[in-house]
Amino acid sequence: MYEKHLMLCGATGCLSSGAGKIVEALREELSNRGIEEKYRVVMSGCPGFCEVGPILVVYPDEVFYCRLQPDDIPKIVEQHLIGGEIYEKRLYTGPDVEAPARFYDTIPFYSKQLFNVLRNSGIINPESIDEYIMRGGYRALSRALTMEQPEIIDEVLQSGLRGRGGAGFPSGKKWEFTYKAPGEKKYIVCNADEGDPGAFMDRSILEGDPHAVVEGMLIAGLAIGSDEGYIYCRAEYPLAIERLKIAIQQAEEYGILGDNILGYGFNFKLNIKEGAGAFVCGEETALLASIEGERGMPRPRPPFPANYGLWGSPTCINNVETFGNVPLILRENGVEEFQKVGTEGSKGTKVFALAGKVRNTGLCEVPMGTTIQEIVYDVGGGIKNNKEFKAVQCGGPSGGCIPSDLLDLPIDYDSLTQAGAIMGSGGLVVMDEGTCMVDLANYFLSFTQKESCGKCIPCREGTKRMLEILDRICEGNGKPEDLDRLDELANSIKDSALCGLGQTCPNPVLSTIRYFRHEYEEHINEGFCRSGICKDLFNYYIDEESCNGCGRCAKACPVEAITGEKKECHALDVELCTKCGSCVDKCRQNSIRITRVGREADVSN
């Protein structure tokens, strides 16, 4: 019996912050003191709060340590584990708490969250099937094995679960279509090809609770009459793939995967297909082509995969988070509990990757219907450096921008669609007042244009023409008619592109024109970028009244464009300045301002 369990975040985020060195130091310290048998050290899944990693939680004390360094470990062992006193230096501190916070219930980041899909992440060892079972794992499968196929599908339908991969199609309907489709061989496919910039929801679920996804796929296979499944996971997720392989092997050893599962005569085999990182393979027909060994390119629909999918057989495709919800629904009273959360048209919770100009970046899970304001300010802690919130990009590069006027917008499928965005897989990129919305639209369209498979003309050529117009606007060569041309091209692409990538890629342009048209007009009519992003449309200058001559800007400048004596106002040589922004980042007085090219200094940054 262990005295304490030491749960160290072993997800990719914390590992990149040095969690590997932390666990080495912890094990070494316990060994040197001869007390390693008293304490259980576990590399767990992601507890969500990536901004403050590496994270260590001590159970049963429930003490939350963060921002750890190897030098902290001897002090935690000596003071807390042996002495029984909390090591306060590495408790959570921030502008949203008055005193160091001990654990989740006192940390504002967790106050509005509800852990359903992430119920086990950070709590169990993701490489232990026993711990998953102890937390209720595979009980939903045991119950499903005693049910008829239509009964299973009916419960998923009743729950209101909608696909978490982006479109929000009712999962039960998809299962029902595949179940009724004629064919002796049917497949279950899990889409883990998470390619949105800044998105890491699926990766974190697979790293923290892989058995939940395996169980969800088993239940889906049982429901539609499938005996084989594929998890399509991009090769850039090596830790997720490793833990999936361990989970599959353990499930096979326990008789939960393979032939005659738990003695009920149900057979199911699970395979992993590693994708090469093409964004278009997130589209289901392109994904299926990739599994088959073909180039990942979409095909026209109908027929839909439910009727004609993998190798021509009926195929049910859901994403990681969707399958992670299934065991919750199929457990005893699961439908009723699931329906209690969310909105009328969007039941349950949604996992989001919160990134950008927000204080608390990380992974969060909130009930459907939670407002943007609550996510950005209550969970996210507000905007960095006390700047103003400007917009949030929801739904990845194919999503749309929601402005500050819609902070009270509830996040659910229908509300986001009406606002010109999409739920997508769950990426939320927060932008502050310093973001140029024209440049942002240019960035996201550039991404999707490069990732286009090139099969259909609207996506291949249409996005290229849109990108040429946006480049001109950002360079100061835009024309008044460009906005109408962008709108015309965007809607034409949405109506005629072959797949979901092409149909949604104009969204960032359409939503920014809809909510930030004045920024486009300022770029075109005045040749000025107020945010100081589009380099051809502004110059930097130093404000004489606020500059105190500290010299931080001069030290940061890589081309020595800033000169001046200490404690005297500095000067900036426009001819030498490369507009890299290093001086802006270092200036504490907000003395680096921007002005229109060729004009006197008249516009503050």
Secondary structure as UniProt FT lines:
FT   STRAND          4..9
FT   HELIX           12..16
FT   TURN            17..18
FT   HELIX           19..32
FT   TURN            33..34
FT   HELIX           36..38
FT   STRAND          39..44
FT   HELIX           50..52
FT   STRAND          56..59
FT   TURN            60..62
FT   STRAND          63..65
FT   TURN            70..71
FT   HELIX           72..76
FT   HELIX           77..82
FT   HELIX           88..90
FT   STRAND          91..92
FT   TURN            95..96
FT   HELIX           104..106
FT   HELIX           108..110
FT   TURN            111..112
FT   TURN            117..118
FT   TURN            121..123
FT   TURN            126..127
FT   HELIX           129..134
FT   TURN            135..138
FT   HELIX           139..144
FT   TURN            145..146
FT   HELIX           149..159
FT   TURN            164..167
FT   HELIX           171..180
FT   STRAND          187..192
FT   TURN            197..198
FT   HELIX           201..208
FT   HELIX           210..224
FT   STRAND          228..234
FT   TURN            235..236
FT   HELIX           238..253
FT   TURN            254..255
FT   HELIX           261..263
FT   STRAND          268..275
FT   HELIX           279..282
FT   HELIX           284..291
FT   TURN            292..293
FT   TURN            305..307
FT   HELIX           310..312
FT   STRAND          315..319
FT   HELIX           320..330
FT   TURN            332..333
FT   HELIX           334..339
FT   STRAND          349..356
FT   STRAND          362..367
FT   TURN            368..369
FT   HELIX           372..373
FT   HELIX           374..379
FT   HELIX           384..386
FT   STRAND          389..394
FT   HELIX           396..398
FT   STRAND          400..403
FT   HELIX           404..406
FT   TURN            407..408
FT   HELIX           413..418
FT   TURN            419..420
FT   TURN            424..425
FT   STRAND          427..432
FT   TURN            433..434
FT   HELIX           437..451
FT   HELIX           458..462
FT   HELIX           463..474
FT   TURN            475..476
FT   TURN            480..481
FT   HELIX           482..496
FT   HELIX           500..504
FT   TURN            505..506
FT   HELIX           507..521
FT   HELIX           522..526
FT   TURN            530..531
FT   HELIX           535..537
FT   STRAND          539..542
FT   TURN            544..546
FT   HELIX           552..556
FT   TURN            558..559
FT   STRAND          562..563
FT   TURN            566..567
FT   STRAND          571..572
FT   TURN            574..576
FT   HELIX           582..586
FT   STRAND          592..595
FT   TURN            597..598
//
